[in-house]
Amino acid sequence: MSKTVLIVGGGLAGTIVANGLCRQLGNELRSGAVNITMLGTTETHMYQPGLLYIPFGRMREQELYRDQRRVLDRRINFFVDPAKHIDVEKNQVTTNGGRTFRYDYLVLATGSRIMPQNIPGMKEAGHWFYDIEGARKLRDALGSFQGGKIVVNVNAPHKCPVAPLEVTFMLYEHLKAKGLWDKTELTYTYPIGRLHALEPVAHWAKPEMDRLGIKYETFFNTESVDPASKTIKSMEGVELPFDLLITIPPHQGQQVIEDSGLGKGGWVPTNTKTLHRDGSTNVFVVGDTTNIPISKAGSTAHFEADVLIDNLSTLIQEGCMARDYDGKVFCFIETGLSSGTYVWFNYTTPPNPGPPSQMVHWFKLAYNRLYWLSARGLL
Ligand SMILES: Cc1cc2nc3c(=O)[nH]c(=O)nc-3n(C[C@H](O)[C@H](O)[C@H](O)COP(=O)(O)OP(=O)(O)OC[C@H]3O[C@@H](n4cnc5c(N)ncnc54)[C@H](O)[C@@H]3O)c2cc1C
């Protein structure tokens, strides 16, 4: 009987897993021994890291999207029909469209979502670049900004650990180029007692901000935003006025994960090495939706996906797992509009950011285009 691999979520992780399995399981797909099905929410696939560039006019919206069916291998059965209930006891998923899909192996790759509504006043008064509407709105706000107080406010948990630093440094150069820096006060807030969760990154960022004259507030856990007085208040009792608030809203996993009883806040308890859902032998979790205590990033999702492709293929072909995930993450960091650095780390090796260079910035820009090859499993 044909074995079914069901992938819930057609973003970065789900797509790489699906295409990678097609590459490894060619014979089984040809003979009908295996079939692969994916459930998604839209016909389009978005390259989310490109959102960072939209407010600065450095990427066009159309560059962020591709038709999902063209990104996917043709052997994948793709349904735009979101999962409504995931039943890991009965090995089946029911959808908004009323379908029921049974599986032998399930891959949960539903990602995360921003929740500005979780902080009073944030949705009304905040700007962000973590979705397309927000990025457009921020682009317009920056277009009419003539100087004043800007607060870059970081809330946890959030995906892309370095995007808040990137937007801060890009903002500095953007305002400098427009002749507005002398009329601006830029303050970066972070919830813990340093500028970044990764200690070496925090140590690197502090002198950079000091050098550029960017102010910061640590131990700033956002309590509320007052749209009328344009102030943002922390639980620690600090109140900052702003003319423009750029926030990284707190994130949660998807409702379907919570509703199916698979994890509080939408985060699925996951084995850090095998990527099994805790308590399951045929359910795997990749990307933002895991509860693994490492950065929620596209590169994390990609490295996890590579491990899962090997493990699922060998499970199907040989009945055993191939290898463990070692916690690898790689992030480019834009340090302005024309320079960048990068960090890589894993469970045992901490990050070590190097001096910024134009070359690394160009690599990041090149990767923004190469992503589509990577999603297809060609890179
Ligand atoms: C502004 C920004 C900048 C970033 N920059 C970087 C960067 O420079 N480097 C980096 O490594 N990462 C970066 N990231 C993070 C990266 O994009 C994410 O970590 C990555 O997309 C996670 O992959 P994923 O597959 O887990 O989730 P996603 O790519 O979000 O995919 C989840 C998919 O699941 C689908 N889904 C949700 N609910 C259901 C349901 N009920 N049924 C079916 N499908 C469902 C969603 O529609 C979505 O397609 C950035 C993100 C943002 C927003």
The ligand as a Tripos MOL2 file, in Angstrom:
@<TRIPOS>MOLECULE
LIG
   53    58     1     0     0
SMALL
NO_CHARGES

@<TRIPOS>ATOM
      1 C1         10.7580   40.7560    7.8440 C.3       1 LIG1
      2 C2         11.3600   39.3890    7.9490 C.ar      1 LIG1
      3 C3         12.7120   39.2190    7.7120 C.ar      1 LIG1
      4 C4         13.2880   37.9680    7.8340 C.ar      1 LIG1
      5 N1         14.6140   37.8220    7.5380 N.ar      1 LIG1
      6 C5         15.1920   36.6190    7.6400 C.ar      1 LIG1
      7 C6         16.5600   36.4510    7.3090 C.ar      1 LIG1
      8 O1         17.2450   37.3930    6.8980 O.2       1 LIG1
      9 N2         17.1010   35.2220    7.4590 N.ar      1 LIG1
     10 C7         16.3700   34.1450    7.9060 C.ar      1 LIG1
     11 O2         16.9240   33.0570    8.0200 O.2       1 LIG1
     12 N3         15.0580   34.2770    8.2070 N.ar      1 LIG1
     13 C8         14.4560   35.4810    8.0930 C.ar      1 LIG1
     14 N4         13.1180   35.6200    8.3750 N.ar      1 LIG1
     15 C9         12.3830   34.4960    9.0010 C.3       1 LIG1
     16 C10        11.8690   33.4640    8.0320 C.3       1 LIG1
     17 O3         11.1350   34.0400    6.9820 O.3       1 LIG1
     18 C11        11.0150   32.4600    8.7830 C.3       1 LIG1
     19 O4         11.7070   32.0270    9.9290 O.3       1 LIG1
     20 C12        10.6770   31.2610    7.8960 C.3       1 LIG1
     21 O5          9.8160   31.6730    6.8590 O.3       1 LIG1
     22 C13        10.0720   30.1280    8.6980 C.3       1 LIG1
     23 O6          9.6780   29.1020    7.8350 O.3       1 LIG1
     24 P1          8.4110   28.2210    8.1770 P.3       1 LIG1
     25 O7          8.2180   27.3060    7.0230 O.co2     1 LIG1
     26 O8          8.5300   27.6820    9.5300 O.co2     1 LIG1
     27 O9          7.2180   29.2540    8.2420 O.3       1 LIG1
     28 P2          6.5780   30.0690    7.0380 P.3       1 LIG1
     29 O10         7.5730   30.2950    5.9690 O.co2     1 LIG1
     30 O11         5.9140   31.2500    7.6420 O.co2     1 LIG1
     31 O12         5.4930   29.0620    6.4420 O.3       1 LIG1
     32 C14         4.3900   28.6190    7.1990 C.3       1 LIG1
     33 C15         3.3130   28.2490    6.2040 C.3       1 LIG1
     34 O13         2.2780   27.5610    6.8720 O.3       1 LIG1
     35 C16         1.0420   28.0030    6.3230 C.3       1 LIG1
     36 N5         -0.0370   27.7170    7.2750 N.ar      1 LIG1
     37 C17        -0.3680   28.3760    8.3900 C.ar      1 LIG1
     38 N6         -1.4490   27.8350    8.9440 N.ar      1 LIG1
     39 C18        -1.8100   26.7820    8.1670 C.ar      1 LIG1
     40 C19        -2.8700   25.8290    8.2160 C.ar      1 LIG1
     41 N7         -3.7800   25.8470    9.1810 N.pl3     1 LIG1
     42 N8         -2.9260   24.8920    7.2300 N.ar      1 LIG1
     43 C20        -2.0140   24.8730    6.2400 C.ar      1 LIG1
     44 N9         -0.9980   25.7490    6.1450 N.ar      1 LIG1
     45 C21        -0.9050   26.6990    7.1020 C.ar      1 LIG1
     46 C22         1.2770   29.5030    6.1100 C.3       1 LIG1
     47 O14         0.3530   30.0320    5.1920 O.3       1 LIG1
     48 C23         2.6960   29.4880    5.5580 C.3       1 LIG1
     49 O15         2.7170   29.3500    4.1580 O.3       1 LIG1
     50 C24        12.4920   36.8500    8.2180 C.ar      1 LIG1
     51 C25        11.1290   37.0220    8.4320 C.ar      1 LIG1
     52 C26        10.5540   38.2650    8.3010 C.ar      1 LIG1
     53 C27         9.0670   38.4390    8.5230 C.3       1 LIG1
@<TRIPOS>BOND
     1     1     2 1
     2     2     3 ar
     3     2    52 ar
     4     3     4 ar
     5     4     5 ar
     6     4    50 ar
     7     5     6 ar
     8     6     7 ar
     9     6    13 1
    10     7     8 2
    11     7     9 ar
    12     9    10 ar
    13    10    11 2
    14    10    12 ar
    15    12    13 ar
    16    13    14 ar
    17    14    15 1
    18    14    50 ar
    19    15    16 1
    20    16    17 1
    21    16    18 1
    22    18    19 1
    23    18    20 1
    24    20    21 1
    25    20    22 1
    26    22    23 1
    27    23    24 1
    28    24    25 2
    29    24    26 1
    30    24    27 1
    31    27    28 1
    32    28    29 2
    33    28    30 1
    34    28    31 1
    35    31    32 1
    36    32    33 1
    37    33    34 1
    38    33    48 1
    39    34    35 1
    40    35    36 1
    41    35    46 1
    42    36    37 ar
    43    36    45 ar
    44    37    38 ar
    45    38    39 ar
    46    39    40 ar
    47    39    45 ar
    48    40    41 1
    49    40    42 ar
    50    42    43 ar
    51    43    44 ar
    52    44    45 ar
    53    46    47 1
    54    46    48 1
    55    48    49 1
    56    50    51 ar
    57    51    52 ar
    58    52    53 1
@<TRIPOS>SUBSTRUCTURE
     1 LIG1         1 GROUP 0 **** ****
